[in-house]
C-alpha cells in the first residue's frame, strides 16, 4: 500500500455491498459482504466514511469535514482511511473483485435456546475434569482413545460453533478448503459471539470430563487440548470472550497502527495507559493467573502430588507464584525494552545525520568535488536553476568557479555592489538586514544548493542585504554579467521571489523543517509577501479569519483587552486555529516595526493542508498546544477560539 497515493491522489468510494451492525461497546462492525472483510469503527468514524458514498479523494473529504466541523483527530482520520482501504471498505471506483463464497451450512441452531445448555455442558465438563483425577496414558490404547477424542471433540465443537453462527444469522466460510472459519461472528451481538466462541470449549471440556470419569488414562490428551483452547495468550478464546463484553472497546483505527506518524512511543504509551485503566485488561490478567494456577493443579495431579495437600503448595506454590509474577515482569520488560530501543534508535539516527552534516561542513569541505559534472549536479539540485533549459544549465556548469571561504567572512556588504552570484556547494551563509536603529538582524540562513547574491534583485522594496558565512563554505561563483544573461533574463520576477526569498526562509523554520521540498515549494508559491506599518491590525478580534500568516520579518503583538499578551517572532505563524475550526478569532494581532508576513488565503491554505498530511499533523500539534486541548475533534466550546 503506497500511503502517499492513498492519502492524496487516488479516489475512493464505499464498497457496493456493505453490512453494518449496531454499536456494542461504542464500536460497530462494517463488513464488505462479497469479499468477507471487516472493520471495527465508531459511529463518528462511520460519518467520515459515509462521505465516500460518491467517489472522492481523501483531501476532498478532509476539506469537507473540517468545514462541517466533524473532523476527528488527524492521526485517527488517516489511520481510519488506511484501515478502511486495507479492509476493502473503501475501494477504487469501478474495481471488481471475485467474491468469497460462504458455505451452505446445513444445520442452524438458535443461540438463544441453546445458551444455557452450552454453558452447562462446559461447566459440567470442567467440573468433572477438576474434581476427578485425570492420569497419564497407562497404555498405547489410552493414548489412541485420547487422540481420537480430541479429534472428535474438535470436529463437534467446530460444527456446533458453525451451527450457532448460522442460527444467529451469520455466514460460515472455509479456511484451507476444509476447515470452517467463524470470522463472521463479529457481526453478532456480544452474547451470541461469546456462545459461538464457547462451543468448541464446551465440547472439549465435555470430552475431557467424560474420559476423566470413565477412563482416566485416556483423558490426558483431551485435557491438554482443553488447556490449549483456554490459553490466556496468543489469541485464546477466553480473552476474546472477555473483550467482547467490554463497555468501551477500541476500534481498528485505535491500535496496531498502519499510518507511520502514529507509530510513536508517545501514542504507544497512551495506548498502554488506556489499557491499564480498562477493567477488561485486569480481567484478562486475572484470568491468566487463574489459568496458571489450574495448569499447576493438573501438573500436581498428574505427578501424584495432590494439590489439596500442604506438600503440593510447599513445592508447587512458590513455583506458581514465581511463574505468574515472572511472566508479568517479563512482558513488562519486553515492552519497555522495545519502546526504549525504538525511541533511542530514532534519536540516534537523527543525531547521526546532524553530526555527519556538521563534520562535512567543518572538516571535510576540501574533499568536495568541484569538477564540471559535480557543478552540473549542484545546478540540477537548485530549485531555481533546474527550471532553466538544459543548454543554459550546461553553460552555468561551465561558468561556475569554485571558491572556498572560512567562517564569519563577509561576502557582500550592505552598500557594496554585488559582483558575483554564488551557488552554495557546502556550508551555511547568513542573510542580514540593517534596521533603522543601525542594528543588523539575521533574516535567513542559506544552505547547500541555495543562491547568494540575488536577494536585492528579488526584493525591490528593501534591496540592502549583507551576506556572511556562518561555517566554512564551498561556493560556485558566477560573474554578475553572466548571471544576468543566464539567469535574470530567463526567470520571471515572481519565480525569483519564490525561490530566492520565500523558499530558503520557509525551509528553515520549524513549521516546514520536515516537509518534502515540493511541499515547501508549493507553499511558497501560494503565499504573498504583505508589508505592515507599526501598529497596523493584521488579525481583528471577533472577525472571521480569511488567511494564514507567517511572520517573515519583524514581529507582531497579540493584543487582548488593550494589553500585550504575547509576541510572535519571525518564523512563527498564527491564524490557523480559526481556519481549521471554521471560527472567529478572540484576540487581536497587531504589527510591530518593519513587520512583513507571508499570507495564504483560507481556501488555498485548507486545500494545501488537506493534500499534505505531514503539514496537517504539524499544525494540529502546535494548535492543540496553544489551545491547551486537542483542536480536533471539536467540542461545543471550541467554536470561538484563535
C-alpha positions, 0 to 999 in steps of 0.5 A: 500500500503506497500511503502517499497515493492513498492519502492524496491522489487516488479516489475512493468510494464505499464498497457496493455491498456493505453490512453494518451492525449496531454499536456494542461497546461504542464500536460497530462492525462494517463488513464488505459482504462479497469479499468477507472483510471487516472493520471495527469503527465508531459511529463518528468514524462511520460519518467520515466514511459515509462521505465516500458514498460518491467517489472522492479523494481523501483531501476532498473529504478532509476539506469537507469535514473540517468545514462541517466541523466533524473532523476527528483527530488527524492521526485517527482520520488517516489511520481510519482511511488506511484501515478502511482501504486495507479492509476493502471498505473503501475501494477504487471506483469501478474495481471488481473483485471475485467474491468469497463464497460462504458455505451452505451450512446445513444445520442452524441452531438458535443461540438463544435456546441453546445458551444455557445448555452450552454453558452447562455442558462446559461447566459440567465438563470442567467440573468433572475434569477438576474434581476427578483425577485425570492420569497419564496414558497407562497404555498405547490404547489410552493414548489412541482413545485420547487422540481420537477424542480430541479429534472428535471433540474438535470436529463437534465443537467446530460444527456446533460453533458453525451451527450457532453462527448460522442460527444467529444469522451469520455466514460460515466460510472455509479456511484451507478448503476444509476447515470452517472459519467463524470470522463472521461472528463479529457481526453478532451481538456480544452474547451470541459471539461469546456462545459461538466462541464457547462451543468448541470449549464446551465440547472439549471440556465435555470430552475431557470430563467424560474420559476423566470419569470413565477412563482416566488414562485416556483423558490426558490428551483431551485435557491438554487440548482443553488447556490449549483452547483456554490459553490466556495468550496468543489469541485464546478464546477466553480473552476474546470472550472477555473483550467482547463484553467490554463497555468501551472497546477500541476500534481498528483505527485505535491500535496496531497502527498502519499510518507511520506518524502514529507509530510513536512511543508517545501514542504507544504509551497512551495506548498502554495507559488506556489499557491499564485503566480498562477493567477488561485488561485486569480481567484478562490478567486475572484470568491468566493467573487463574489459568496458571494456577489450574495448569499447576493443579493438573501438573500436581495431579498428574505427578501424584502430588495432590494439590489439596495437600500442604506438600503440593503448595510447599513445592508447587506454590512458590513455583506458581507464584514465581511463574505468574509474577515472572511472566508479568515482569517479563512482558513488562520488560519486553515492552519497555525494552522495545519502546526504549530501543525504538525511541533511542534508535530514532534519536540516534539516527537523527543525531547521526545525520546532524553530526555527519552534516556538521563534520562535512561542513567543518572538516571535510569541505576540501574533499568536495568535488568541484569538477564540471559534472559535480557543478552540473549536479549542484545546478540540477539540485537548485530549485531555481536553476533546474527550471532553466533549459538544459543548454543554459544549465550546461553553460552555468556548469561551465561558468561556475568557479569554485571558491572556498571561504572560512567562517564569519567572512563577509561576502557582500556588504550592505552598500557594496555592489554585488559582483558575483552570484554564488551557488552554495556547494557546502556550508551555511551563509547568513542573510542580514538586514540593517534596521533603522536603529543601525542594528543588523538582524539575521533574516535567513540562513542559506544552505547547500544548493541555495543562491547568494547574491540575488536577494536585492534583485528579488526584493525591490522594496528593501534591496540592502542585504549583507551576506556572511558565512556562518561555517566554512563554505564551498561556493560556485561563483558566477560573474554578475554579467553572466548571471544576468544573461543566464539567469535574470533574463530567463526567470520571471520576477515572481519565480525569483521571489519564490525561490530566492526569498520565500523558499530558503526562509520557509525551509528553515523554520520549524513549521516546514523543517520536515516537509518534502521540498515540493511541499515547501515549494508549493507553499511558497508559491501560494503565499504573498509577501504583505508589508505592515506599518507599526501598529497596523491590525493584521488579525481583528478580534471577533472577525472571521479569519480569511488567511494564514500568516507567517511572520517573515520579518519583524514581529507582531503583538497579540493584543487582548483587552488593550494589553500585550499578551504575547509576541510572535517572532519571525518564523512563527505563524498564527491564524490557523486555529480559526481556519481549521475550526471554521471560527472567529478569532478572540484576540487581536494581532497587531504589527510591530516595526518593519513587520512583513508576513507571508499570507495564504488565503483560507481556501488555498491554505485548507486545500494545501493542508488537506493534500499534505498530511505531514503539514496537517499533523504539524499544525494540529500539534502546535494548535492543540498546544496553544489551545491547551486541548486537542483542536480536533475533534471539536467540542461545543466550546471550541467554536470561538477560539484563535 
